[in-house]
Amino acid sequence: MKPSVFLAGALAVVAIAGCNSKQGDAATNKSVKLQQVKPPKGGDWTMVVNATDAGGFMMGNPNAKVKLVEFGSLTCPHCREFDEKGVPVLMNRYVKSGQVSWEFRNFVRDAFDLTASLIARCNGPKTFFPMMRAIYKDQPVWVGNIQHAPQSQLEALQNLPPNQQFVEMAKVAKLQDWAAARGVPQAKSNQCLANQNSVNQLVQMTSDATTQFPEFQGTPTFVINGAMVKDTATWEKLEPALKNALGG
């Protein structure tokens, strides 16, 4: 799958096709007692973040009993809802315990999603999760910038050379100024946006998701210890699956 395939979807960035709308029923409040794994010196497990061989970023104990993988799209409103409602509990209760690690893998649905992903990943593992979560929080703003851009400007993006396309898309979304306010200078964000290897990695990670999990239906999708968990688009549905994996 080549990066250019996403350009056809640039004008339809606000559509939620591929964004999981299955919310499911309310979950039970089954409790589980978490045994605490001694955290690294001078911090806790949420401060431990590493890049993974699959191309994602993992927060937490690398040897955690339960390894959670999230496939998320930065333009997906359901992913934003999960980040708002589920991630605080996931981090503070489960990842901090050392019993659960959380890996985020970008699933890019369109060119602007890929652009935002390049921005979030620009400074590497140390800042990925704060940047990714901030992009979700401000999703209505930067997606709104795209929605209000002239159609002619969006169409012109598709005629640009590959090393310029994502730089210009970031300008439309005003993500470069947004990133600069959060510690990523414009010169660096431009460099990240023009990095073809990074683009290829995101495209490959997206392709791998549907190859590895043929039943993949949309984002967010969750995998626990190598097995995809169906119908868990919300925290209310995911948490019981985590508890079961922990033996609760």
C-alpha positions in Angstrom: 0.0 0.0 0.0 1.6 3.3 -1.1 1.2 6.6 0.7 -0.6 8.2 -2.2 -3.6 6.0 -1.7 -4.6 8.2 1.2 -4.7 11.4 -0.9 -8.0 10.3 -2.4 -9.5 10.3 1.1 -8.2 13.8 2.0 -11.4 15.5 0.9 -13.5 13.1 2.9 -11.6 13.4 6.2 -14.7 14.2 8.2 -16.4 11.0 7.3 -16.3 8.3 10.0 -16.0 5.3 7.7 -13.6 3.0 9.4 -14.3 4.6 12.7 -16.0 2.0 14.9 -19.5 2.9 15.9 -20.3 -0.2 17.8 -20.7 1.0 21.4 -22.0 -2.1 23.0 -24.0 -2.6 26.2 -23.0 -1.3 29.6 -20.4 -3.4 31.3 -20.5 -4.9 34.7 -18.5 -3.5 37.6 -16.7 -6.7 38.4 -13.7 -5.8 40.5 -10.2 -7.2 40.3 -7.3 -6.8 42.7 -4.2 -5.6 41.0 -0.9 -6.8 42.4 1.6 -3.9 42.1 4.8 -4.4 40.2 7.7 -2.4 41.6 8.0 0.7 39.3 11.3 2.0 37.9 13.4 4.1 40.2 12.2 7.7 40.4 8.9 7.3 38.6 6.0 5.0 37.7 5.2 2.7 34.8 3.3 5.4 32.9 6.7 7.2 32.5 8.2 4.2 30.7 7.6 4.5 26.9 9.3 2.6 24.2 9.0 2.2 20.4 7.9 -1.3 19.3 8.9 -3.5 16.4 5.4 -3.1 15.0 5.9 0.6 14.7 3.8 1.7 17.7 4.7 3.2 21.1 4.2 1.2 24.3 3.6 2.7 27.7 4.3 0.6 30.8 6.0 -2.5 32.0 7.5 -4.4 29.0 7.0 -7.6 30.9 3.4 -6.9 32.0 1.1 -9.8 32.4 -1.4 -8.2 30.0 -0.3 -6.5 26.8 -3.0 -4.2 25.4 -2.7 -2.9 21.9 -4.9 -0.1 20.6 -5.3 0.6 16.9 -6.5 4.2 16.8 -7.2 6.9 14.3 -6.5 10.5 15.2 -9.5 11.7 13.0 -11.9 9.2 14.6 -14.4 10.7 17.1 -15.0 7.3 18.8 -11.2 7.1 19.4 -11.3 10.6 20.9 -14.2 9.5 23.2 -12.2 6.5 24.3 -9.2 8.7 25.0 -11.3 11.1 27.1 -13.3 8.5 29.1 -11.1 5.4 29.2 -7.4 6.4 29.0 -7.2 8.1 32.4 -8.5 5.0 34.2 -6.4 2.7 32.0 -3.2 4.6 32.8 -3.8 5.4 36.5 -5.3 2.0 37.5 -3.9 -0.6 35.1 -0.7 0.7 33.5 0.7 2.2 36.8 0.2 -1.2 38.5 2.8 -2.7 36.1 0.3 -5.5 35.3 -0.8 -4.0 32.0 1.1 -2.3 29.2 -0.6 -0.2 26.6 0.7 0.1 23.0 -0.8 2.6 20.6 -0.6 1.8 16.9 -1.7 4.5 14.4 -4.4 3.3 11.9 -4.4 6.1 9.4 -7.8 6.4 7.6 -6.9 9.4 5.3 -4.2 11.9 4.4 -5.0 14.3 7.2 -5.0 11.5 9.7 -1.5 10.6 8.5 -0.5 14.2 8.8 -1.6 14.4 12.4 0.1 11.1 13.2 3.4 12.4 11.8 3.1 15.4 14.1 2.3 13.3 17.2 5.2 11.0 16.6 7.7 13.7 15.7 9.5 13.9 19.0 9.7 10.2 19.5 8.6 8.0 22.4 9.1 10.5 25.2 6.4 12.9 24.1 4.2 10.6 21.9 1.4 9.9 24.4 1.0 13.5 25.6 1.0 14.8 22.0 -1.4 12.1 20.8 -3.8 12.8 23.6 -3.6 16.6 23.0 -4.4 16.0 19.3 -7.5 14.0 20.4 -8.5 16.7 22.8 -8.2 19.4 20.1 -9.6 17.2 17.3 -12.7 19.4 16.8 -10.5 22.4 16.3 -8.0 21.1 13.7 -10.6 19.0 11.9 -12.8 22.1 11.8 -9.9 24.0 10.2 -9.9 21.4 7.4 -13.7 21.4 7.0 -13.7 25.2 6.6 -10.8 25.2 4.1 -11.7 26.1 0.4 -12.4 23.1 -1.7 -9.9 24.4 -4.3 -7.2 24.5 -1.7 -7.8 20.9 -0.7 -7.9 19.7 -4.3 -4.6 21.5 -5.0 -2.9 19.4 -2.3 -3.1 16.3 -4.4 -1.0 17.8 -7.2 2.0 18.5 -4.9 5.2 16.4 -4.8 5.0 13.7 -2.0 7.6 15.5 0.2 5.4 18.6 0.2 1.9 17.2 0.6 1.8 16.5 4.3 3.6 19.8 5.1 0.9 21.7 3.3 -1.9 19.6 4.8 -0.5 20.5 8.3 -0.8 24.1 7.3 -4.5 23.7 6.3 -5.2 22.1 9.7 -2.9 24.6 11.4 -1.1 21.8 13.1 2.4 23.3 12.8 1.5 26.3 15.0 -0.3 23.9 17.3 2.8 21.7 17.6 5.1 24.7 18.0 3.1 25.7 21.1 3.8 22.2 22.5 7.5 22.0 22.0 7.9 21.0 18.4 9.4 23.9 16.4 8.1 24.4 12.9 11.4 23.5 11.3 11.3 20.1 13.0 7.6 19.4 12.3 8.3 20.2 8.6 11.1 17.7 8.6 8.9 15.0 10.2 6.1 15.8 7.7 8.4 15.4 4.8 10.1 12.2 6.0 9.1 9.5 3.5 10.3 6.7 5.8 7.9 7.8 8.5 5.1 8.0 6.0 5.9 4.5 4.8 6.0 3.2 8.3 2.5 4.5 9.1 1.1 3.1 5.8 2.7 -0.3 6.6 1.3 -0.3 10.1 -2.2 0.4 8.8 -1.8 -2.4 6.2 -0.5 -4.8 8.8 -3.5 -4.3 11.1 -6.0 -5.6 8.5 -3.5 -8.3 7.4 -2.9 -9.6 10.9 -6.5 -9.3 11.9 -8.8 -10.0 8.9 -11.9 -9.4 11.1 -10.7 -5.8 11.8 -13.7 -3.5 11.4 -12.7 0.0 12.5 -11.2 2.1 15.1 -10.7 1.9 18.0 -9.8 -1.8 17.9 -8.1 -3.5 20.8 -5.9 -6.6 21.0 -5.1 -8.3 24.3 -2.2 -10.6 24.5 -2.2 -11.1 20.7 -5.9 -11.7 20.3 -8.3 -9.2 18.9 -11.2 -8.5 21.3 -14.5 -7.9 19.4 -17.1 -5.2 20.2 -14.9 -3.3 22.6 -15.0 0.2 21.1 -15.7 1.8 24.5 -13.9 1.6 27.9 -17.1 0.2 29.4 -16.7 -2.8 27.1 -12.9 -3.1 27.2 -12.4 -3.0 31.0 -14.1 -6.3 31.6 -11.9 -7.9 29.0 -8.8 -6.5 30.8 -10.1 -7.8 34.1 -10.6 -11.3 32.6 -7.1 -11.3 31.2 -5.8 -10.4 34.7 -7.6 -13.3 36.2 -10.3 -11.1 37.9 
